[in-house]
Amino acid sequence: MLEKGVPFSQDIELGLPPPEPNTIRDDLTLHEKTSQDTTDKYAKYAGEAPDGGLKAWSVIAASSSLSFGYVNTWGIFQDYYERVLLHDKSPSTIAWIGSVQYTFIFVPGLVTGRLFDLGHFKIPYFIASCGLVACTFLTAECKQYWQFFLAQGLFTGLFSGIIFSPAISLVSHWFSKKKGVALGITAAGSSLGGTLFPIVGQNLIPLVGFKWTVRVFGFMTLVTLGITNLAIDRRLPPVNVKGGMFNLSAFRNPAYTLYCISGITCFLGIYTALTYLPVSATAVGVSTKFSFYFVAIANAASGFGRLSAGLLADRIGPLNVMIPFTGLAGILTFAWPYASGQGALIGVSVIYGFASGTYVSLIAAPPMAMGDVGDVGRRVGMFFTIAALGTLVGTPISGAINAQTGGFKDPGFYAGGTVMLSVFLLLVVRYLQLGRLYGRC
């Protein structure tokens, strides 16, 4: 990230009208045409993030909309669909709905990150908010697998992704020294939603049925996204960084390249326990009434993990926080299938939720620091799009292993192993970024 006093990238164009044909021959000439006053203004803003104040914190509060938590509640839908609505489908087939949903939260980052840097932010955000609310209400009307796949999987994920990446990128506009705390608060909103939605669902489904429960989810999402659209805003002026939508030069930094690979491997496994906790609880004799609450418990613990991670990251660096806690999440993923009672599963849910929350809350911080603030949307967006490969196939692979073996031990070994591989890659990224074994990173 660009800090105060650090010169900005020379590849940035600011506020330029389209050039006439043949009047600008190369980037050097283009740079000479750029207004020096505008350039100085950008450099000043880029180096002076307010790190607080009513406007900055209101943007962070808006970015932490609990509507993101709707996606984090997929585990309760996986369980309900297996038992009731889609009982004729295999766990792996049903899991594709959730995995596509998770994937498309990250896939649009490549496009939305570039649009964010160019200043196209408010209108896409509003359109995606309307689309997400509409898809939630449409899910209540679904009866067949393909309908759930499109409404809840593909389009809910897509609209959530259009909202998600810019909301994360905004943090670097408003915070520098307190970026970790700001990211933690932004991510905690998702945990709050992920806690409330399962509790509401568990209590409403027996009373009003599945359709009206999901409609209530839609009204909750409508209110929170309405407030978010009014409050969320960028601080820095739009910029046009040379290189187009996909900046291959970012991969000249080996730390960034390995970080993208680590994202893929971590997402191959980190959502497995959260997805299958209710199903595995039912399999060992926990009542279906209580099994819904495991997702809420994990998300509540995740919220504390996300806030704590933000506070720690500002003191010792995001990678120094992510590595040990992601390793703990991997260990809990190994241990989860061996929990054979309600109390043990509650313990796993709490510790796993706390540990995995640290990774999720700080995931954008390292790529933010691997270049200029003017290019932050594209750089973070590229990472999310690449990492989405792991979310696409991770939980269906776990479901297929479960279907073949009839238990959750083998899925736990698979998912835990991929998370631990990611931890190893993060250690390498830390060394490449820091250049030594010890220090803040």
C-alpha positions, 0 to 999 in steps of 0.5 A: 500500500502507498504510505505517506511520503512514498511516491505513487506509481508513474503509470497512473492517469488521472482525469484525462479525456480520451486522446485524439488519434495520433496525438499521444504516441507513448506513455511518456507523452501521456504522462506529460499531458497529465495535470500536475495539480491533479497528480499532486492532489492524488499523491496527497490524498493517497498518503493521508488516509484519515484512519478514523472520523465519522465518515471513515467509520460510517463507510466501514460500518456500511461495508460490514453489512450483515447481508454477507452473512446470508452466504455464510449460512449455506451449511443450514441449507445443505442440511435442510436440502439433504433431509427435505427438499432435495433428498433424492440428490447426493451430498456432493450434488447439493454442495455444488450449489454452495460451492458455486455461490462461494466461488462467484463471491470472488470471481467478479473481483477481476472486473469489479476491482478494475471498475472500482479503480476507474471510479465505476462503483456506486451504480454496479453496487446498487444494481447488485444489491437489487439483484441479491435481494431479488434472488433471495426472494426467488430462492423461496419459490424454487422447487427443483435442483436447477432452480436452486442452482441458478437462484441461490448458487449462481446469481446469489453468488454473482451479485454478492461478489459484485458487492464484496470486492469493492467493499473490501478495497474501500478499506485502503482508501480510508485506513492505513495504520488501523487497516487491520481493525477496519478489515476485521470490522468489515469481515465481522458483519458477515459473521453477525449475519452468519449468526443471525440467519441460522437462528432466525431460520431454525425458529421460523421454519417450524412456524411458517415453513421454508418459503416464508423463512427465506422471504424473511431473509430477503427482507433482512437483506433489503434493509441492510443493503438499503442502508449500505448503499446510502452510506458507502463511499470512496475517498480517492479520485478515480485512476486509470493504471496502465495494463488493462483489466488483468495486470500480469506485471503483478505476478513478477512479484513472487510473493504475490504469485505464491499468495494467489496459489495459497488462496486456492489451496486454502479455499479447497478446504476451509469451508468444508467443516462449516458446510458439513457441520450440521450434517455430521452432527445429525449423523452422530445423533444430535437432534436436527433442531440443534444441528442448525445452531452449529453454523451460528456458533461457528459464525459467532466465534468467527466474528470474535476471531475477525475482530481480534485478528484486526487488532493483532494485525495492526501490531504485528502484521497480517501474515504473522496473524494469519499463519498460526490461526489458519494452521489451527483451523487446519488442525480443527478440520482434521479433528472435526470428524472425530467429535462424536457428541454435541459438546465436542462439536460445540467446542470444534465449532467455537475454535474452528470458527475463531481460527478460520475467521482470522484468515477470512478477515485479513485475506485482502491485507497482504495483496493490498500491501504489494503495490500502490493504492491506486491499483488496489482494486485490480490487485485484490480483485485478481487475487479473489478471482484466482482464489475462487478456483478453490471455492468452486471444487472444494466442498463438492470434492469433500461431498464426493469423498463423503459419499464414497466413504460414508463418513467424514474422516476422509473429507476431514483429512482432505480438507485439513491437508489443503489448509495446512499446505496453504499455511506452508505457502503463507510461510514462504510468502512471508519470507519473500515479502520480509526478506528475513525470518523475523519481523512485522509482516 
